[in-house]
Amino acid sequence: MLKLEIDKLAKWFGQRKIFEDINLTLEIGQSAAIIGPNGSGKTTLLRLIMGLSYPTRGEVIFSEDGKKLDFDGYRKRMALVSPYLSLYDALTGFENLRFFAKVDGRAVSNDEMNEVLEKVGLGGRGEDFVGAYSTGMKQRLKYAVALLKDPAIFLVDEPSANLDESGRNIVRGIIRAKKKDSLLILATNEKEEYELAGQFCQLGG
């Protein structure tokens, strides 16, 4: 089984401590919420988990059946949803989905794309250019990109950012579903979101 172990993790930027002594263990079917005030390092911790940054001390280890995985071994099974990720406004919704799937080395069918667009409330909007999408629709499309990958490791930064109440309800449904079949980590200060997680990782206090 896929497993994440975070052991005594610390991150400093120069003389500024972001966090230290972070410990967390998760497996498929388990979830955690990273919570803390703005500037406490929630996004930084996600970047460390993704292998996009290096810790000052400690380790982030992904393993499967007791065997440690290298970066390529776990990165291809991971998806991130974040308000800071970019989409391509000059492409349609379908074209964005195909592009990001191709980046991951996958071909996707029209049926697969239509299915994930329906799940995020964008059914019938795949042929529209993303530049014509509202901010909330773009955020929903980011969830569609992630769901199309069917990730074993699902990371979500600020789950309800840029979403109206309808979008928030859709996202909460996605989170409830994915926490059953993935290793799920949320970075959020929203009570209705972090209460969906099985564990909490408190930063900044």
Number of C-alpha atoms within 10 A of each C-alpha: 9 20 20 19 16 18 16 14 19 20 22 13 8 7 6 8 13 18 20 17 12 17 15 15 16 20 20 18 15 19 25 23 25 22 22 17 13 12 11 17 20 26 18 18 24 20 16 18 22 19 17 11 13 17 18 14 13 17 18 19 18 23 17 14 8 10 11 15 15 12 13 9 13 19 18 14 14 19 21 21 22 18 17 10 9 10 20 14 15 13 16 20 29 20 18 22 25 20 19 17 17 12 9 13 9 12 11 14 9 10 9 12 21 17 16 20 25 14 17 22 17 18 13 11 17 20 11 16 17 23 15 12 16 12 15 18 20 23 25 24 26 23 23 26 25 21 23 21 19 16 20 22 25 24 27 22 20 19 24 23 16 16 19 12 9 10 19 19 14 17 21 16 13 15 22 14 11 22 22 13 17 23 23 28 28 27 25 23 17 12 9 11 20 21 12 16 19 15 17 17 16 15 19 14 8
